[in-house]
Amino acid sequence: MSDNKFSLENVKKFSENTASRNRWRVNPDSDFRESVEEGLFENYKQYGYLVCPCREAWGSREKDRDIICPCEYCADDIIEFGHCYCALYMSEAFIASGEEPGSIPERRDQKLMPD
């Protein structure tokens, strides 16, 4: 299903580029960041697209489109909480605050989630 040329390094570049384009930052905790990026890569190998590793996926691009990284809830989560649901992306202000990311409410509608 996946492209053999796509690698974990590509995921790392993707997250950096996504953060830069949106004026966000990637989580500065390198171990945590790497675990999320590894989850994205594993999901890419399984599904063929970068679906959020912190949410259950359908395995259908159409059904999962709202949780393909960066998910459609990411920007609102960063505005409201300083980081996204999986804490890969953060605002500069949140990082400067020295706070640790915490759990935040799930914005995804229950009917969009697999049973």
MARTI-192045 format. One record per atom (N, C-alpha, C): residue in one letter; x, y, z. Coordinates in steps of 0.2 Angstrom, whole numbers, padded with zeros to 4 digits, always signed. Atoms other than C-alpha are relative to their C-alpha. Example, Ala and Ser with C-alpha at 12.3 -4.5 7.8 and 13.67 -1.06 7.14 Angstrom:
! residues 2
a+0004-0006+0000a+0062-0022+0039a+0004+0006+0000s-0004-0006-0001s+0068-0005+0036s-0004+0005+0003
! end
This chain:
! residues 115
m+0004-0006+0000m+0000+0000+0000m+0004+0006+0000s-0004-0006-0001s+0014+0012+0004s+0006+0000-0005d-0006-0001+0004d+0028+0019-0006d+0007-0001+0004n-0006+0002-0004n+0045+0011-0001n+0005+0005+0000k-0005-0005-0001k+0054+0027-0004k-0002+0005+0005f+0002-0004-0006f+0044+0036+0010f+0003-0003+0006s-0004+0003-0006s+0054+0035+0026s-0002+0004+0006l+0000-0004-0006l+0054+0041+0044l+0003+0007-0001e-0003-0007+0002e+0065+0055+0038e-0005+0005-0003n+0005-0004+0004n+0052+0061+0026n-0006+0002+0005v+0005-0002-0005v+0039+0061+0041v+0003+0006+0004k-0003-0005-0004k+0051+0072+0051k+0000+0006-0004k+0000-0006+0005k+0053+0084+0036k-0007+0003+0000f+0007-0002+0001f+0034+0084+0034f-0002+0004+0006s+0003-0004-0006s+0031+0089+0052s+0004+0007+0001e-0004-0007-0001e+0045+0103+0052e-0004+0005-0005n+0003-0005+0006n+0037+0110+0035n-0007+0002+0002t+0006-0002-0002t+0020+0109+0042t+0000+0005+0005a+0000-0005-0006a+0024+0118+0058a+0003+0007-0003s-0002-0006+0003s+0034+0131+0048s-0005+0004-0004r+0005-0003+0005r+0020+0134+0035r-0006+0003+0005n+0006-0003-0004n+0007+0137+0049n+0002+0004+0006r-0003-0004-0006r+0019+0147+0061r-0001-0004+0007w-0001+0004-0006w+0019+0133+0074w+0007-0003+0001r-0006+0004-0001r+0033+0123+0081r-0001-0007+0002v+0000+0007-0002v+0036+0105+0083v+0002-0001+0008n-0001+0001-0007n+0036+0098+0101n+0008+0000+0001p-0007+0000-0001p+0054+0102+0107p+0003-0006+0004d-0002+0007-0003d+0054+0085+0117d+0002-0005-0005s-0002+0004+0005s+0064+0075+0105s-0003-0007+0000d+0002+0007-0001d+0059+0058+0112d-0007+0000-0001f+0007+0000+0002f+0041+0062+0112f-0002+0002-0007r+0001-0001+0007r+0041+0070+0095r+0002-0006-0004e-0002+0006+0004e+0050+0055+0088e-0005-0006+0001s+0005+0005+0000s+0037+0043+0095s-0006+0002-0004v+0006-0002+0004v+0023+0053+0087v+0001-0001-0007e-0002+0000+0007e+0032+0054+0071e+0001-0008-0002e-0001+0007+0001e+0036+0035+0072e-0008-0003-0001g+0007+0002+0001g+0017+0033+0074g-0003+0002-0006l+0002-0002+0006l+0013+0043+0059l+0003-0004-0006f-0004+0004+0005f+0026+0033+0049f-0003-0007+0000e+0003+0007+0000e+0018+0016+0055e-0007+0001-0003n+0007-0001+0003n+0001+0023+0050n+0001+0001-0008y-0001-0001+0007y+0008+0028+0033y+0001-0007-0003k-0002+0007+0003k+0015+0010+0030k-0007-0004+0000q+0006+0004+0000q-0002+0003+0035q-0005+0002-0004y+0005-0003+0004y-0014+0015+0027y+0001+0003-0006g-0002-0003+0006g-0004+0024+0014g-0001+0008+0001y+0000-0007-0001y-0007+0041+0022y+0002+0002+0007l-0003-0002-0007l-0001+0051+0038l-0006+0001+0004v+0006-0001-0004v-0016+0048+0049v+0003+0001+0008c-0002-0001-0007c-0015+0054+0067c+0001-0006+0004p-0001+0006-0004p-0007+0041+0078p-0004+0000+0007c+0003-0001-0006c-0017+0047+0093c-0007-0002+0000r+0007+0001+0001r-0034+0043+0086r-0001-0007-0004e+0002+0006+0003e-0042+0027+0080e-0002+0001-0007a+0002-0001+0007a-0043+0026+0061a-0004-0005-0003w+0004+0005+0004w-0055+0018+0049w+0004-0004-0005g-0004+0003+0006g-0041+0014+0036g-0003+0002-0007s+0003-0002+0006s-0051+0023+0023s+0001+0008+0000r-0002-0007+0000r-0044+0040+0017r-0006+0004+0000e+0006-0005+0000e-0061+0047+0014e-0003+0000+0008k+0002+0000-0007k-0067+0042+0032k+0005+0003+0005d-0005-0002-0005d-0051+0047+0040d+0003+0007-0002r-0003-0007+0003r-0048+0064+0030r+0000+0005+0005d+0000-0005-0006d-0052+0074+0046d+0006-0001+0005i-0005+0001-0004i-0038+0066+0055i+0007-0001-0003i-0007+0000+0003i-0024+0066+0042i+0004+0006+0002c-0004-0005-0003c-0010+0076+0049c+0002+0005-0005p+0002-0002-0006p-0011+0090+0052p-0008-0001+0000c+0007+0001+0000c-0029+0086+0057c-0004+0006-0001e+0004-0006+0001e-0043+0098+0054e-0002+0003+0006y+0001-0003-0007y-0044+0101+0073y+0006+0003+0002c-0006-0003-0003c-0026+0106+0075c+0001+0007+0001a-0001-0007-0001a-0026+0124+0072a-0005+0003+0006d+0004-0002-0005d-0041+0127+0084d+0003-0003+0007d-0003+0002-0006d-0033+0116+0097d+0006+0004+0002i-0006-0004-0002i-0017+0126+0096i-0002+0007+0002i+0002-0006-0003i-0026+0142+0098i-0003+0000+0007e+0003+0001-0007e-0036+0136+0113e+0004-0003+0005f-0004+0003-0006f-0024+0125+0122f+0008+0000-0001g-0007-0001+0001g-0007+0129+0114g+0004-0006-0003h-0003+0006+0003h-0004+0112+0107h-0006-0004-0003c+0005+0004+0003c-0013+0100+0096c-0002-0006+0004y+0002+0006-0004y-0022+0084+0102y+0006-0005+0001c-0006+0005-0001c-0006+0073+0100c+0006+0004+0002a-0005-0004-0002a+0005+0087+0105a+0007+0000-0004l-0005+0000+0004l+0016+0086+0090l+0002+0007-0002y-0001-0007+0002y+0013+0104+0085y-0002+0005+0006m+0001-0005-0005m+0013+0119+0097m+0001+0007-0002s-0001-0008+0001s+0012+0138+0098s+0007+0002+0003e-0006-0003-0003e+0028+0148+0101e-0001+0002+0007a+0002-0002-0006a+0019+0155+0116a+0000-0006+0005f+0001+0006-0005f+0015+0138+0124f+0007-0003+0001i-0007+0003-0001i+0033+0132+0122i+0004+0005+0005a-0003-0005-0005a+0039+0149+0130a-0002-0001+0007s+0003+0000-0006s+0027+0146+0144s+0004-0005+0005g-0003+0006-0004g+0037+0130+0150g-0005-0005+0002e+0005+0005-0002e+0021+0121+0152e+0001-0006-0004e+0000+0006+0004e+0019+0103+0148e-0006-0001-0003p+0006+0002+0003p+0006+0097+0136p-0004-0004+0004g+0004+0004-0004g-0009+0090+0144g-0006-0003-0005s+0005+0002+0004s-0024+0081+0138s-0005+0005-0001i+0005-0005+0002i-0037+0091+0129i-0006-0004-0003p+0006+0004+0002p-0055+0087+0124p+0001-0002-0008e+0001+0003+0007e-0058+0077+0108e-0005+0004-0004r+0005-0004+0004r-0066+0089+0095r-0003-0005-0006r+0003+0005+0006r-0069+0074+0082r-0007-0002+0003d+0007+0003-0002d-0088+0070+0082d+0000-0007+0001q+0001+0008-0001q-0092+0053+0089q-0002-0004-0006k+0002+0004+0006k-0100+0048+0073k+0005-0001-0005l-0006+0001+0004l-0084+0050+0064l+0005-0005+0002m-0005+0004-0003m-0075+0038+0075m-0002-0007-0002p+0002+0007+0000p-0074+0019+0072p-0003-0003+0006d+0003+0002-0006d-0085+0009+0084d+0005-0005+0004
! end
